[in-house]
Amino acid sequence: MIMNEEVKSRVKTMFNEWLDLIESREALNKEMGELKKAVADTLNIKTGVVSKLFSYLRKIYSGGEDELEVLRILAEDIK
């Protein structure tokens, strides 16, 4: 594929923007991890539990379906 200078320049610019987004995502992931750790320490629970709690709360706040009760019932039936 032959690209003219304008296309090459545009692709390079978009690639640099993509790299910036990767760096931003890494920084956000670190911040989110620190936040979950702080909550875990506050509640004296594991960070994995905080992740599940936050996912559940996010679903509830966005108007999602409450799957927790369904999961509880299924788990009880399986036991």
Secondary structure, DSSP 4 states (H G I P E B T S, - for coil): ----HHHHHHHHHHHHHHHHHHHHHHHHHHHHHHHHHHHHHHHTS-HHHHHHHHHHHHHHHTT----HHHHHHHHHHH-
